[in-house]
Amino acid sequence: MLNISIVLYHPKWEQEVIPLVRELLRVKNLRKIYLLDNTAPEYRKAEIAQQKETLARQFGTDRLRYMAMGENLGYGRAHNVALRESAYYKTELHLVMNSDIRVKAEDIDAMHEWMLVHPEVGQLMPKVLNPDGTQQYLAKRLPAPIDVFGRRFLPAWMVARRNRRYELRDLDLSRPVNTPYLSGCFMLLRTKAAVEAGLFDERYFMYPEDIDLTRTIHRNYLTLYYPEWTIVHDHARSSYKDKHMLRIHIQNMCLYFNKWGWLFDRERHTFNNL
């Protein structure tokens, strides 16, 4: 069976959440969907009550759980609430995903069945497309500081060659790749592997928690980019548009490099040798 968790923050209910939930409830192997709303309730009590009523009326409550978190817990900490329930109920797989994803229920079922017969795989991400059909390069090698900060602050021509390698564009992406960094927009996790890795590190408010978890799972399992299936991601890239989000991104990436190493990260060197 499969649980799915989606973290919300000022969500686009009619444009994104409701259509996505409607599609996800078609998943045959679904146990429960968790909608984890990080929007502070003191500003929107009436909206929360209305959405709970709307969700219950449209979809019932058996396989859908809406949770107002009471504050903005951050991405990984909120998902951990649902991941712990998956661990408690021994739900074999858990899908962490964004609300801005479009995916077919039958593809999730196919990924679920594939994971069940490949116990060596701890995490899977399909091919990710932009709404216009172009590819998003969200399977990557582990970043060095230049990969993160160079992409943001240096001219593109200065980091173009390095960026190409970082985004695996030097590899044949028509085939599966066992890589140590898969995007948090869609993480199909083996619950056991996620628990063994310690779940998301809650010291990160957002951004590098997906790098951190993937590389930890990668120590003992395959973490696969698997292009047999595709999803569409309406990628916001908030830190490129909002100075507050940019500051959060920088702060949390500094936490990441403080944890794993800025210049010296032996595991990064080993894992990046694809």
N, C-alpha and C positions, 0 to 999 in steps of 0.2 A: 504494500500500500504506500501511498504518497501523501505528504502534507505540503502545502504551499503557503509561504508567507510573503506579504507585500507591505512594505512600510510606506505610509502616507504622510504628506505634509502639505496642507492647503490643497487637497487633491482636486483634480478635475473630474467630478463625479460622472457627469453625463457624457463627457467626451472620452474618458479613459476608463475609469474604475468600473462603472456598470457594464459596459460592453465586454471588458476583460473578465469580470466575474462570471458573466453569462457564458462565455466561452469555456472558462476553466471548470465550471460545474458540469460540463460535458465529458470531462476526463473520467474514464471508466474506473481507473485505479485510485481515484481521489478518496482520501479519508476526510480531510478538512482544509479549508482555506482560512488563513488568519489575516485579517486586515488590521494592521497595527498603526493607529493614527497618532502621530507625534504632535499634531497641532494642539496647542494649549487650550483646554476646554473652557476656561473662564471667558474666552473671547467668542465662543461659538456653541454654547450649551444648546440653544434652540436648533442649530444646524445638526449637531450630533444626534439629538432626539429624532429629528426628521429623517436623517439618513438611516438610523437604526430601524425606524418604522418602514422606510422604503425598502431596505434590504430584506427585512423579514417578510414583507408583503410580496415582494417579487421572487424571492429565492428560498424562503424558509430559513431555519436556523440549524438544521441537522449537520450540514457540511460547510457552514459559513459562520465564522466567529469574528465579530467586529469588536475591537478593543481600543478604547480611548486611553492613551498611555498617561495622560495627565500633565505631561511636559514633553519637550523635545529631547528624547533620550539619545538621539543619534541613530545612525543606520544599523550598525552591528549590534549595539546593545538592545535595540528593539527587536531585531530578528532573533536574538538569543532567547527571548521570551517564548517564541514559537518553537525554536529548535530544542529547547529543554522539554517541551511537551512531546515532541517527536521522540526524544530519547526515553522519556518516562513511559510512553505507550508503545515503545519498541517499533515505531513506524520506520520501515527500512530506508526509505528515501525521503529527502526533504528538498523542495525547490524554493530557493531564495530568488525573488525577481522584483523588478520595478513595475510600477503601474503604467509606464509608457512603452510597454512591450506589446507587440501583436504576435500571437502564436496560435497554432491550431491544436485543438484538444487531442486529435489523433496523433499528432507528432509527439506530444508529451507522453501519451500512452506508449508510443513506439520507443521513446528514449527510456521510459520506465522499464519496459520489458527487456531492452538491451542491457541496461545496468544490472538487472537481476541475474543475468547469466554471465556477467563479467565482474566477479567480486574483487578483482585486482584493481578496478577503477574506483577511485574515491570521489571523483568530481568530473562533471562533463559540462561543456558549453558548446552549443551549436554555432553554426555560421551566423553572424549578425549583420543585417543589412540596414542601411538608411531607408527612409520612406521613399526615396527616389530609385532604390534598387542597387545603389553602390554599396560596396562592402565597408563595414567598420572593422578596423584592425584592433580588436579588443582582447585577443590572445597575445601575450607578450612575454619577453624575457624579463627577469627581475631587473628593476631599475637601479642604476647608479645615480648619484645626485645630479650629474650632468644631464641624464635622460629626463629627469623631472623638471629641473629648473631651467635647463637649456632650451627645452621645447617652449617654455613660457616666456623667457626673457631675452633669448638670443635670436638673431636673424635666422630665418629658416634655412638659408643656404649653408650656414655654419654647422648645423646639426643634422642636415638632410641624410648623410650617409649613416650616421649613428642611429638616427631615428628609424631608418629603414630596417636596420638589424633589430632594434628594440621591438618593433612591431611585427617581427617575423616575416617581413616582406622578402627576405632572402631565401625563404623556404617555399616548398610546394604546398600551398594552403588548400589544394584540392584533396589532400589526404589528411588523416588524423595526425595531430602533433601532441606529444606529451610535453607540456610546457608548464613552468612553475607559477604563471600568473594568468588567471582567467578573470574576466570582469565580473563585478558584483551585480551587474544588471540582470544576469541569468545564471545562477549557480545551482546545478542539479547535484546535490550532495548525497553521498552515502552517510546516513546519520551516524553510524558507528565511527566512520573516519573523521567526521566533524567533531564528535565528542572526544575522540582520542587526541585531536589537535587542540582541544580546549575551547572550541567554538570561536566566535569572533572575539578578538581582544577589545575589551570595552574601554580601554584607554583612548582609543581613536574615536572622535566624534563622527567623522565620516572621511571618505576617500581611500586611505590605504588599507582599510580593514580587509578588503578582498585580496590584496596582494599578500598580506600577512597570513590569512587563513589558507589560501591556495598553496603557498610555499611550505607551510607546515604539514598539510595533507600530503604534499608531493614527496615528503621524506619516506613515506611508507606505502603510497598508492600511486597509480597513474592519475594524472590530472589532465584530461584530454580536451583539446579543441577537436570537435567532431563535425565535419561539414556535411554529413549526410542529411541533416535537418537544418532549416533556416528559420530565423525569427526576424522581426522588424523592430528596430529600436529608435524612437524619436529622441535622440540624444540631446539633452539640454546644454551640456558643457557650461554649467552655471559659473564656475570660477573664471571663465573667460569673459563673463558679462557683468559680474557683480563683485565689487571690491571686498565686500564682507566675506563672500564665499571664497575669494582668492586668499584672504588672510587665513581662513579656516583650513584651506588646502595646504598652505605653506606650513602652518603650525603642526598639522597632523603628519605631514611628510617629514618634518623634523623629528617628531616622535618616532616615526618608523625608522629613520636612519640612526637615531640614538639607540634604538633597540637592536638593530641588525648590523650596524656598521656603516660608516660613511665611505671611507676609502678602502677599508679592509673588511671584506665579507666573503670568507672562503666558500661558504655555501652558495653564494650568488655566482661566483666564478664556476663552480662545479655544475650547478643547475642550468646555467646559461649555455653550456657547451652542447647545444642541440645538433 
